[in-house]
């Protein structure tokens, strides 16, 4: 290459490098002092505003604080007072309803001659207003056996409340106050539409701390925790503590989807709420009757285990296996037999015994239900006229009639027989013990089963009434009592 050409090449290369350097420097300076054209990506948060794409979404609050301000006025504080009996000692029975550190029978065993005294037991709970004239939903255990119920509303006014109806089996109660003005009302939602993972907010009065708001998600649905035959709880990790009982669980659109009810002792982030649809389904009965009327088929059922499925050559374990059919009850009259597998009621699939109980309980008494079963590998459909569950009604109708020695008893109903795992002729079951009565003083409790009266075996109320009446004339009786898996004798005297 000739010298002039080489010189020209190097001059061109130098000019290119200088130009490249200048362009790069300008770009660096511009990126440092000017905003980037890349959009700002925001991380999702619980308080991030929602874009209103529909009227429903437009109602969703922009934050937890907005939701809290909207729903808190409909939440109430419930305080109750009830009279209980005990020794009133810090080492005996607790005045807060639980046993002392040495157990329930410590003073009974060592200081049995010391008379017990009455004292006032106070407790706190929550509730929410469902009508502007003062109807309020809460838990049954919040108001059960209360002598006085006080409700404090959002403007700090207090009203004395009256119990309108209760349902111990679902732990739901309806109470009523007479407000001086129209009250704010909670918006009731649809718990069937709630999905696992959704945000929820609990509002209540934990430990007496009024209008406490906690947030979490729906952890699970359809939980069975052994609280009763109709367990179908919503599980949430929103903080729920003593005092929250009866308060509402809200979805993020401000609608009540559950009634906060239970917690796992020593657990964190595990609370349970009754689905609001369950409360809605019994509201009419609570208002008009004070109790709940439920459907009854007259059968005992059990879940299908893997071994049972193999032995019966079943494709899967879906359904409820009929283990007993009570004579002359609805299922017996319709033709359902032991060994049938119920797979559908009124078009609703039956997954297991729990779903059967929930489904049939919702059927109105006297209604003809269509029940599909599998028998010997074939599907058969029955039309069953649903009866009324009698156990709740029988207890309610007899609990105020004090019997001899302060004991109120009844025959063992099919439902009680199934729940306790005892034959219907195993004796009579105690439904109530009058406070301060001779039976109460010796420790007799509701749900105890009287097997013998003065060494005479008892299998019905007729036999019990005959023997207990003779014993009452002599002012003493010896009973053989079954409690759980154990039996024991107890002597009662009235003089």
Secondary structure, 3 states (H helix, E strand, C coil): CCHHHHHHHHHHHHHHHHHHHHHHHHHHHHHHHCCCCCCCCCCCCCCCCCCCCCHHHHCCCCCHHHHHHHHHHHEEEEEEEEEEEECCCCCCCCCCCCCCCCCCCHHHHHCCCCCCEEEEEEEEEEEEECCCCCEEEEEHHHHCCCCEEEEECCCCCEEECEEEEEECCCCEEEEECCCCCCCCCCEECCHHHCCCCCEEEEEECHHHCCCEEEEEEEEEEEECCCCCCCCCEEEECCCCCCCCCCCEEEECCCEEEEEEEEECCCCCCCEEEEEHHHHHHHHHHHHHCCCCCCEECCEEEEECCHHHHHHCCCCCCCCEEEEEECCCCHHHHHCCCCCCEEEEECCEECCCHHHHHHHHHCCCCCCEEEEEEEECCEEEEEEEECEECCHHHHHHHHCCCCCHHHEEEEECCHHHHHHHCCCCCCCEEEEEECCCCHHHHCCCCCCCEEEEECCEECCCHHHHHHHHHHHHHCCEEEEEEEECCEEEEEEEECC
